[in-house]
Amino acid sequence: MAIEHGGGGIQSEWSEGVAHPLTDPFKTLNQKHNENCYSMDEMSMALNRVIGWVCNEGHFQKRGVFNRAMTLGFLMQSPELNLKTQTDLANKLNLSRSQTNAIVRDFTDKFDFGTTTQRVRRGVKK
């Protein structure tokens, strides 16, 4: 049963019979897109590509997902992993150095993402 009243109401979106108020407490929705930031669509597409890589585009096995996730953490320089070099990563994954290098190279080639050594050699782009 809908109750009507004379006053306005909060803008809402209905889903499965429940109203979900559309709020913007930080007043960000009406702002122009900042050129220095990525849009939500761009972020979603990028995250989807990275997750696709971690899961080997759906042809994954548990260990392969683990290896790729650890490699991603290593490349993002996650301090919790305590991995300083690709040799450390190879030891952690219990893979040969060439197998580990192949996983790292696969990510860096696919996403044009340099390892720390590659970024130091190229210099920081401004």
DSSP file (Angstrom, degrees, kcal/mol; ACC not computed):
  #  RESIDUE AA STRUCTURE BP1 BP2  ACC     N-H-->O    O-->H-N    N-H-->O    O-->H-N    TCO  KAPPA ALPHA  PHI   PSI    X-CA   Y-CA   Z-CA
    1    1 A M              0   0    0      0, 0.0     2,-0.4     0, 0.0     0, 0.0   0.000 360.0 360.0 360.0 125.9    0.0    0.0    0.0
    2    2 A A        -     0   0    0      1,-0.0     2,-0.6     2,-0.0     0, 0.0  -0.709 360.0-149.3 -90.0 136.9    1.5    3.3   -1.1
    3    3 A I        -     0   0    0     -2,-0.4     2,-0.3     2,-0.0    -1,-0.0  -0.921  12.6-157.0-106.4 124.9    1.1    6.3    1.2
    4    4 A E        +     0   0    0     -2,-0.6     2,-0.3     2,-0.0     3,-0.0  -0.747  13.3 177.4-100.7 149.2    0.9    9.6   -0.5
    5    5 A H        -     0   0    0     -2,-0.3    -2,-0.0     2,-0.2     0, 0.0  -0.959  38.0-115.6-145.1 164.7    1.7   12.9    1.1
    6    6 A G  S    S+     0   0    0     -2,-0.3    -1,-0.1     0, 0.0     2,-0.0   0.749  87.6  80.4 -75.0 -25.6    1.8   16.5    0.0
    7    7 A G  S    S-     0   0    0      1,-0.1    -2,-0.2    -3,-0.0     0, 0.0  -0.280  87.0 -99.6 -80.5 167.2    5.6   17.0    0.5
    8    8 A G        -     0   0    0      1,-0.1     2,-0.3    -2,-0.0    -1,-0.1   0.072  40.6-138.6 -66.4-169.6    8.2   16.0   -1.9
    9    9 A G        -     0   0    0      3,-0.0     2,-0.3     0, 0.0    -1,-0.1  -0.931  22.6 -82.9-147.5 170.9   10.2   12.9   -1.2
   10   10 A I        -     0   0    0     -2,-0.3     2,-0.2     1,-0.1    13,-0.1  -0.613  52.6-107.1 -76.8 136.0   13.6   11.6   -1.4
   11   11 A Q        +     0   0    0     -2,-0.3    11,-3.1    11,-0.3     2,-0.3  -0.464  52.2 176.6 -62.7 131.9   14.6   10.4   -4.8
   12   12 A S  E     -A   21   0A   0      9,-0.3     2,-0.4    -2,-0.2     7,-0.1  -0.932  30.8-140.3-138.3 160.8   14.7    6.7   -4.8
   13   13 A E  E     -A   20   0A   0      7,-2.4     7,-2.8    -2,-0.3     2,-0.4  -0.984  25.0-135.9-119.9 134.4   15.2    3.7   -7.0
   14   14 A W  E     +A   19   0A   0     -2,-0.4     2,-0.4     5,-0.2     5,-0.2  -0.740  25.1 172.3 -97.0 136.7   13.0    0.7   -6.6
   15   15 A S  E >  S-A   18   0A   0      3,-2.4     3,-1.6    -2,-0.4    -2,-0.0  -0.947  71.7 -16.9-143.9 120.9   14.3   -2.8   -6.6
   16   16 A E  T 3  S-     0   0    0     -2,-0.4     3,-0.1     1,-0.3    -1,-0.0   0.869 128.1 -51.5  52.4  42.3   12.2   -5.9   -5.7
   17   17 A G  T 3  S+     0   0    0      1,-0.2     2,-0.4     0, 0.0    -1,-0.3   0.549 116.4 110.6  78.1   8.0    9.5   -3.7   -4.1
   18   18 A V  E <   -A   15   0A   0     -3,-1.6    -3,-2.4     2,-0.0     2,-0.5  -0.958  63.6-133.3-119.6 133.0   12.0   -1.8   -1.9
   19   19 A A  E     -A   14   0A   0     -2,-0.4    -5,-0.2    -5,-0.2    -7,-0.0  -0.702  16.3-164.5 -84.5 129.1   12.9    1.8   -2.3
   20   20 A H  E     -A   13   0A   0     -7,-2.8    -7,-2.4    -2,-0.5     2,-0.1  -0.958  22.4-127.2-113.1 114.4   16.6    2.6   -2.1
   21   21 A P  E     -A   12   0A   0      0, 0.0     2,-0.9     0, 0.0    -9,-0.3  -0.340  11.3-136.7 -65.0 137.6   17.2    6.3   -1.6
   22   22 A L        +     0   0    0    -11,-3.1     2,-0.3    -2,-0.1   -11,-0.3  -0.838  37.8 170.7 -92.4 106.6   19.6    7.9   -4.0
   23   23 A T        -     0   0    0     -2,-0.9     3,-0.1   -13,-0.1   -13,-0.0  -0.823  31.2-170.1-119.6 158.1   21.8   10.1   -1.9
   24   24 A D    >   +     0   0    0     -2,-0.3     3,-1.9     1,-0.1     5,-0.1  -0.567  13.8 169.9-141.8  71.5   24.9   12.0   -2.5
   25   25 A P  T 3  S+     0   0    0      0, 0.0    -1,-0.1     0, 0.0     0, 0.0   0.757  80.9  46.5 -62.4 -24.0   26.2   13.1    1.0
   26   26 A F  T 3  S-     0   0    0     -3,-0.1    -3,-0.0     0, 0.0    -2,-0.0   0.365 105.9-125.5-100.0   6.0   29.5   14.3   -0.4
   27   27 A K    <   +     0   0    0     -3,-1.9    -3,-0.0     1,-0.1     4,-0.0   0.904  68.8 130.3  54.7  47.6   28.0   16.3   -3.3
   28   28 A T    >   +     0   0    0      2,-0.1     3,-1.0     1,-0.1    -1,-0.1   0.663  47.6  74.1-103.3 -20.3   30.1   14.4   -5.9
   29   29 A L  T 3  S+     0   0    0      1,-0.2    -1,-0.1    -5,-0.1    -2,-0.0   0.804  96.9  48.2 -69.7 -28.6   27.6   13.3   -8.5
   30   30 A N  T 3  S+     0   0    0      2,-0.1    -1,-0.2     0, 0.0     2,-0.1   0.488  89.4 106.3 -90.5  -2.1   27.0   16.7  -10.0
   31   31 A Q  S <  S-     0   0    0     -3,-1.0     3,-0.1     1,-0.1     2,-0.1  -0.434  78.4-104.5 -76.9 151.6   30.7   17.5  -10.4
   32   32 A K        -     0   0    0      1,-0.1     2,-0.3    -2,-0.1    -1,-0.1  -0.368  46.9 -89.8 -68.0 153.2   32.4   17.5  -13.7
   33   33 A H        -     0   0    0      1,-0.1     2,-0.4    -2,-0.1    -1,-0.1  -0.510  40.5-128.5 -67.1 125.9   34.6   14.5  -14.4
   34   34 A N    >   -     0   0    0     -2,-0.3     3,-1.8     1,-0.1    -1,-0.1  -0.653   7.7-143.8 -77.5 125.8   38.2   15.3  -13.3
   35   35 A E  T 3  S+     0   0    0     -2,-0.4    -1,-0.1     1,-0.3    -2,-0.0   0.718  99.2  59.4 -65.5 -19.3   40.6   14.6  -16.1
   36   36 A N  T 3  S+     0   0    0      2,-0.1     2,-0.3    -3,-0.0    -1,-0.3   0.526 101.3  67.2 -84.9  -5.7   43.2   13.3  -13.6
   37   37 A C  S <  S-     0   0    0     -3,-1.8     2,-0.3     0, 0.0    -4,-0.0  -0.810  82.4-119.9-114.5 154.5   40.8   10.6  -12.4
   38   38 A Y        -     0   0    0     -2,-0.3    -4,-0.1     1,-0.1    -2,-0.1  -0.657  31.0-115.7 -87.9 148.5   39.4    7.5  -14.1
   39   39 A S     >  -     0   0    0     -2,-0.3     4,-2.4     1,-0.1     5,-0.2  -0.338  28.4-107.3 -75.0 165.1   35.7    7.2  -14.5
   40   40 A M  H  > S+     0   0    0      1,-0.2     4,-2.6     2,-0.2     5,-0.2   0.878 121.9  53.0 -61.1 -38.2   33.8    4.4  -12.8
   41   41 A D  H  > S+     0   0    0      2,-0.2     4,-2.5     1,-0.2    -1,-0.2   0.918 109.0  48.3 -64.2 -42.8   33.4    2.6  -16.2
   42   42 A E  H  > S+     0   0    0      1,-0.2     4,-2.3     2,-0.2    -2,-0.2   0.907 112.9  48.1 -63.9 -41.1   37.2    2.8  -16.8
   43   43 A M  H  X S+     0   0    0     -4,-2.4     4,-2.7     2,-0.2     5,-0.2   0.910 111.6  50.2 -65.0 -41.9   37.9    1.5  -13.4
   44   44 A S  H  X S+     0   0    0     -4,-2.6     4,-2.3     1,-0.2    -2,-0.2   0.915 111.9  47.3 -62.7 -43.7   35.4   -1.4  -13.8
   45   45 A M  H  X S+     0   0    0     -4,-2.5     4,-2.1     2,-0.2    -1,-0.2   0.907 113.3  48.3 -65.6 -41.4   36.9   -2.4  -17.2
   46   46 A A  H  X S+     0   0    0     -4,-2.3     4,-2.3     2,-0.2    -2,-0.2   0.930 112.8  47.6 -64.6 -45.1   40.4   -2.3  -15.8
   47   47 A L  H  X S+     0   0    0     -4,-2.7     4,-2.8     1,-0.2     5,-0.2   0.895 110.1  53.5 -62.8 -39.6   39.5   -4.3  -12.8
   48   48 A N  H  X S+     0   0    0     -4,-2.3     4,-2.3    -5,-0.2    -1,-0.2   0.899 109.1  48.9 -61.3 -41.3   37.7   -6.8  -15.0
   49   49 A R  H  X S+     0   0    0     -4,-2.1     4,-2.1     2,-0.2    -2,-0.2   0.907 112.3  47.9 -65.5 -41.8   40.8   -7.2  -17.2
   50   50 A V  H  X S+     0   0    0     -4,-2.3     4,-2.6     2,-0.2    -2,-0.2   0.924 112.9  47.5 -66.6 -43.4   43.1   -7.8  -14.2
   51   51 A I  H  X S+     0   0    0     -4,-2.8     4,-2.5     1,-0.2    -1,-0.2   0.897 109.9  54.2 -64.0 -38.9   40.7  -10.3  -12.6
   52   52 A G  H  <>S+     0   0    0     -4,-2.3     5,-3.9    -5,-0.2     6,-0.3   0.899 109.7  47.6 -59.2 -40.6   40.5  -12.0  -16.0
   53   53 A W  H ><5S+     0   0    0     -4,-2.1     3,-1.6     3,-0.2    -2,-0.2   0.935 110.6  50.5 -66.3 -46.0   44.3  -12.3  -16.0
   54   54 A V  H 3<5S+     0   0    0     -4,-2.6    14,-0.3     1,-0.3    15,-0.2   0.898 115.2  43.5 -59.4 -40.2   44.4  -13.6  -12.5
   55   55 A C  T ><5S-     0   0    0     -4,-2.5     3,-1.0    -5,-0.2    -1,-0.3   0.310 114.3-118.7 -88.6   9.7   41.8  -16.3  -13.4
   56   56 A N  G X 5 -     0   0    0     -3,-1.6     3,-2.2     1,-0.3    -3,-0.2   0.894  67.3 -61.6  53.9  44.8   43.5  -17.0  -16.7
   57   57 A E  G 3 <S-     0   0    0     -5,-3.9    -1,-0.3     1,-0.3    -4,-0.1   0.802 103.6 -49.4  53.5  34.6   40.4  -15.9  -18.6
   58   58 A G  G <  S+     0   0    0     -3,-1.0     2,-0.8    -6,-0.3    -1,-0.3   0.304 121.1 102.3  92.6  -9.1   38.4  -18.7  -17.0
   59   59 A H    <   +     0   0    0     -3,-2.2     2,-0.3    -4,-0.2    -1,-0.1  -0.495  59.0 141.7-101.1  62.7   40.9  -21.5  -17.7
   60   60 A F        -     0   0    0     -2,-0.8     2,-0.3    -5,-0.1    -5,-0.1  -0.681  40.5-162.5-112.0 157.7   42.2  -21.6  -14.2
   61   61 A Q     >  -     0   0    0     -2,-0.3     4,-2.4     1,-0.1     5,-0.3  -0.910  39.9-106.2-125.5 158.4   43.3  -24.0  -11.6
   62   62 A K  H  > S+     0   0    0     -2,-0.3     4,-2.1     1,-0.2     5,-0.1   0.893 119.7  45.4 -53.9 -46.6   43.6  -23.3   -7.9
   63   63 A R  H  > S+     0   0    0      1,-0.2     4,-2.9     2,-0.2    -1,-0.2   0.893 110.8  53.5 -67.7 -38.3   47.4  -23.1   -8.0
   64   64 A G  H  > S+     0   0    0      2,-0.2     4,-2.4     1,-0.2    -1,-0.2   0.900 109.0  48.7 -62.6 -40.9   47.5  -21.0  -11.1
   65   65 A V  H  X S+     0   0    0     -4,-2.4     4,-2.7     2,-0.2    -1,-0.2   0.915 112.1  49.7 -64.1 -42.8   45.2  -18.4   -9.6
   66   66 A F  H  X S+     0   0    0     -4,-2.1     4,-2.8    -5,-0.3     5,-0.2   0.939 111.1  49.1 -59.9 -47.5   47.3  -18.4   -6.5
   67   67 A N  H  X S+     0   0    0     -4,-2.9     4,-2.0     1,-0.2    -2,-0.2   0.909 114.5  44.4 -60.6 -43.4   50.5  -17.9   -8.5
   68   68 A R  H  X S+     0   0    0     -4,-2.4     4,-2.5   -14,-0.3    -1,-0.2   0.883 113.0  50.8 -70.7 -37.7   49.0  -15.1  -10.5
   69   69 A A  H  X S+     0   0    0     -4,-2.7     4,-2.4     2,-0.2    -2,-0.2   0.918 111.9  47.4 -65.2 -42.6   47.5  -13.4   -7.5
   70   70 A M  H  X S+     0   0    0     -4,-2.8     4,-2.5     2,-0.2    -2,-0.2   0.889 111.5  51.5 -64.9 -38.3   50.9  -13.5   -5.6
   71   71 A T  H  X S+     0   0    0     -4,-2.0     4,-2.7    -5,-0.2    -2,-0.2   0.912 109.0  50.3 -64.5 -42.3   52.6  -12.2   -8.7
   72   72 A L  H  X S+     0   0    0     -4,-2.5     4,-2.1     2,-0.2    -2,-0.2   0.932 111.0  48.9 -60.6 -45.5   50.1   -9.3   -8.9
   73   73 A G  H  <>S+     0   0    0     -4,-2.4     5,-2.5     1,-0.2    -2,-0.2   0.899 111.5  50.3 -60.0 -40.9   50.8   -8.6   -5.2
   74   74 A F  H ><5S+     0   0    0     -4,-2.5     3,-1.3     1,-0.2    -2,-0.2   0.928 111.0  48.1 -62.3 -45.9   54.5   -8.7   -5.9
   75   75 A L  H 3<5S+     0   0    0     -4,-2.7    -1,-0.2     1,-0.3    -2,-0.2   0.823 109.8  52.0 -67.0 -30.7   54.2   -6.3   -8.8
   76   76 A M  T 3<5S-     0   0    0     -4,-2.1    -1,-0.3    -5,-0.2    -2,-0.2   0.438 113.9-123.3 -82.8   1.2   52.1   -3.9   -6.8
   77   77 A Q  T < 5 -     0   0    0     -3,-1.3    -3,-0.2     1,-0.2    -2,-0.1   0.900  36.1-171.5  59.1  46.8   54.8   -4.0   -4.1
   78   78 A S    > < -     0   0    0     -5,-2.5     3,-1.2     1,-0.2     4,-0.5  -0.577  15.3-152.7 -70.2 117.8   52.5   -5.2   -1.3
   79   79 A P  G >  S+     0   0    0      0, 0.0     3,-0.9     0, 0.0    -1,-0.2   0.772  88.6  69.3 -66.0 -24.2   54.6   -5.1    1.9
   80   80 A E  G 3  S+     0   0    0      1,-0.2    -2,-0.1     2,-0.1    -7,-0.0   0.784  93.6  57.3 -64.2 -26.1   52.6   -7.8    3.5
   81   81 A L  G <  S-     0   0    0     -3,-1.2    -1,-0.2    -8,-0.1     3,-0.1   0.723  93.3-146.5 -78.3 -20.7   54.1  -10.4    1.1
   82   82 A N    <   +     0   0    0     -3,-0.9     2,-0.5    -4,-0.5    -2,-0.1   0.902  46.0 145.1  54.9  45.2   57.6   -9.6    2.1
   83   83 A L        +     0   0    0     -5,-0.5    -1,-0.2     1,-0.1    -2,-0.1  -0.961  20.1 167.5-116.7 117.1   58.9  -10.2   -1.4
   84   84 A K        +     0   0    0     -2,-0.5     2,-0.3     1,-0.1    -1,-0.1   0.772  64.3  23.9 -98.5 -30.9   61.8   -8.0   -2.6
   85   85 A T  S  > S-     0   0    0      1,-0.1     4,-1.9     0, 0.0    -1,-0.1  -0.841  78.4-108.9-133.2 166.6   62.9   -9.8   -5.8
   86   86 A Q  H  > S+     0   0    0     -2,-0.3     4,-2.7     1,-0.2     5,-0.1   0.790 119.8  60.0 -66.7 -26.3   61.5  -12.2   -8.4
   87   87 A T  H  > S+     0   0    0      2,-0.2     4,-2.4     1,-0.2    -1,-0.2   0.920 103.9  49.4 -65.0 -43.0   63.8  -14.8   -6.8
   88   88 A D  H  > S+     0   0    0      1,-0.2     4,-2.4     2,-0.2    -2,-0.2   0.915 111.7  49.7 -58.9 -42.6   61.9  -14.4   -3.5
   89   89 A L  H  X S+     0   0    0     -4,-1.9     4,-2.5     2,-0.2    -2,-0.2   0.922 109.2  51.1 -62.7 -44.4   58.7  -14.7   -5.5
   90   90 A A  H  X>S+     0   0    0     -4,-2.7     5,-2.2     1,-0.2     4,-0.9   0.909 111.6  47.9 -60.0 -42.7   59.9  -17.9   -7.2
   91   91 A N  H  <5S+     0   0    0     -4,-2.4     3,-0.4     1,-0.2    -1,-0.2   0.911 111.9  49.5 -64.8 -41.7   60.8  -19.4   -3.9
   92   92 A K  H  <5S+     0   0    0     -4,-2.4    -2,-0.2     1,-0.2    -1,-0.2   0.887 115.9  42.6 -64.0 -39.3   57.4  -18.5   -2.4
   93   93 A L  H  <5S-     0   0    0     -4,-2.5    -1,-0.2    -5,-0.2    -2,-0.2   0.563 106.0-128.3 -83.8  -8.8   55.5  -20.0   -5.3
   94   94 A N  T  <5 +     0   0    0     -4,-0.9     2,-0.3    -3,-0.4    -3,-0.2   0.909  66.2 129.7  58.2  43.6   57.8  -23.0   -5.4
   95   95 A L      < -     0   0    0     -5,-2.2    -1,-0.2    -6,-0.2    -2,-0.1  -0.813  65.0 -96.9-119.7 161.8   58.4  -22.4   -9.1
   96   96 A S     >  -     0   0    0     -2,-0.3     4,-2.3     1,-0.1     5,-0.2  -0.351  37.6-110.4 -71.1 161.9   61.5  -22.2  -11.2
   97   97 A R  H  > S+     0   0    0      1,-0.2     4,-2.8     2,-0.2     5,-0.2   0.892 119.4  51.6 -61.2 -39.9   62.9  -18.8  -11.9
   98   98 A S  H  > S+     0   0    0      2,-0.2     4,-1.9     1,-0.2    -1,-0.2   0.874 108.9  50.2 -68.2 -36.1   62.0  -19.2  -15.6
   99   99 A Q  H  > S+     0   0    0      2,-0.2     4,-1.7     1,-0.2    -2,-0.2   0.924 113.3  46.3 -64.9 -43.1   58.4  -20.1  -14.7
  100  100 A T  H  X S+     0   0    0     -4,-2.3     4,-2.5     1,-0.2    -2,-0.2   0.921 110.7  52.3 -65.0 -43.8   58.1  -17.1  -12.4
  101  101 A N  H  X S+     0   0    0     -4,-2.8     4,-2.9     1,-0.2    -1,-0.2   0.871 106.7  54.5 -59.9 -36.6   59.7  -14.8  -15.0
  102  102 A A  H  X S+     0   0    0     -4,-1.9     4,-2.2     2,-0.2    -1,-0.2   0.898 109.2  46.9 -65.2 -40.3   57.1  -16.0  -17.6
  103  103 A I  H  X S+     0   0    0     -4,-1.7     4,-1.9     2,-0.2    -2,-0.2   0.930 114.9  46.3 -66.8 -44.7   54.2  -15.1  -15.3
  104  104 A V  H  X S+     0   0    0     -4,-2.5     4,-2.8     1,-0.2     5,-0.2   0.935 113.7  48.7 -62.0 -46.3   55.7  -11.7  -14.5
  105  105 A R  H  X S+     0   0    0     -4,-2.9     4,-2.6     1,-0.2     5,-0.3   0.874 107.0  56.6 -63.0 -38.0   56.4  -11.1  -18.2
  106  106 A D  H  X S+     0   0    0     -4,-2.2     4,-2.1    -5,-0.2    -1,-0.2   0.930 112.8  41.0 -58.7 -46.1   52.8  -12.1  -19.1
  107  107 A F  H  X S+     0   0    0     -4,-1.9     4,-2.4     2,-0.2     6,-0.3   0.947 115.5  48.8 -67.7 -48.0   51.4   -9.5  -16.8
  108  108 A T  H  X>S+     0   0    0     -4,-2.8     5,-1.3     1,-0.2     4,-0.6   0.859 115.7  44.5 -64.8 -34.5   53.9   -6.7  -17.7
  109  109 A D  H  <5S+     0   0    0     -4,-2.6     3,-0.4    -5,-0.2    -1,-0.2   0.920 114.2  48.3 -72.4 -44.2   53.4   -7.3  -21.4
  110  110 A K  H  <5S+     0   0    0     -4,-2.1    -2,-0.2    -5,-0.3    -1,-0.2   0.873 125.6  27.8 -65.3 -37.5   49.6   -7.5  -21.3
  111  111 A F  H  <5S-     0   0    0     -4,-2.4    -1,-0.2    -5,-0.2    -2,-0.2   0.292 101.3-121.4-110.2   8.8   49.1   -4.4  -19.1
  112  112 A D  T  <5 +     0   0    0     -4,-0.6     2,-0.5    -3,-0.4    -3,-0.2   0.923  61.3 151.3  49.4  49.3   52.2   -2.4  -20.2
  113  113 A F      < -     0   0    0     -5,-1.3    -1,-0.2    -6,-0.3     2,-0.2  -0.952  37.1-142.3-117.0 118.0   53.3   -2.4  -16.6
  114  114 A G        -     0   0    0     -2,-0.5     2,-0.0    -3,-0.1    -5,-0.0  -0.517  13.9-122.4 -81.4 145.6   57.0   -2.2  -15.8
  115  115 A T     >  -     0   0    0     -2,-0.2     4,-2.8     1,-0.1     5,-0.2  -0.281  41.5 -94.1 -69.8 170.8   58.6   -4.1  -13.0
  116  116 A T  H  > S+     0   0    0      1,-0.2     4,-2.2     2,-0.2     5,-0.2   0.912 128.9  49.3 -55.5 -44.4   60.5   -2.0  -10.5
  117  117 A T  H  > S+     0   0    0      1,-0.2     4,-2.3     2,-0.2    -1,-0.2   0.910 111.6  48.6 -62.7 -42.7   63.8   -2.5  -12.4
  118  118 A Q  H  > S+     0   0    0      1,-0.2     4,-2.3     2,-0.2    -1,-0.2   0.890 111.2  50.1 -65.2 -38.8   62.2   -1.6  -15.7
  119  119 A R  H  X S+     0   0    0     -4,-2.8     4,-1.8     2,-0.2    -1,-0.2   0.881 110.8  49.4 -68.1 -36.3   60.6    1.6  -14.2
  120  120 A V  H  < S+     0   0    0     -4,-2.2    -2,-0.2    -5,-0.2    -1,-0.2   0.918 112.3  48.0 -67.7 -42.3   64.0    2.6  -12.7
  121  121 A R  H  < S+     0   0    0     -4,-2.3    -2,-0.2     1,-0.2    -1,-0.2   0.907 116.7  42.4 -64.0 -42.3   65.7    2.1  -16.1
  122  122 A R  H  < S-     0   0    0     -4,-2.3    -1,-0.2    -5,-0.2    -2,-0.2   0.785 108.6-132.3 -74.4 -28.3   63.1    4.0  -18.1
  123  123 A G     <  -     0   0    0     -4,-1.8     2,-0.4    -5,-0.2    -1,-0.1  -0.074  35.5 -58.8  88.4 161.1   62.8    6.8  -15.5
  124  124 A V        -     0   0    0     -4,-0.1     2,-0.3    -3,-0.1    -4,-0.0  -0.649  53.1-130.7 -81.4 128.3   59.6    8.2  -14.2
  125  125 A K              0   0    0     -2,-0.4    -2,-0.1     1,-0.1    -1,-0.0  -0.604 360.0 360.0 -77.6 136.9   57.3    9.6  -16.8
  126  126 A K              0   0    0     -2,-0.3    -1,-0.1     0, 0.0    -2,-0.0   0.386 360.0 360.0-109.2 360.0   56.0   13.0  -16.0
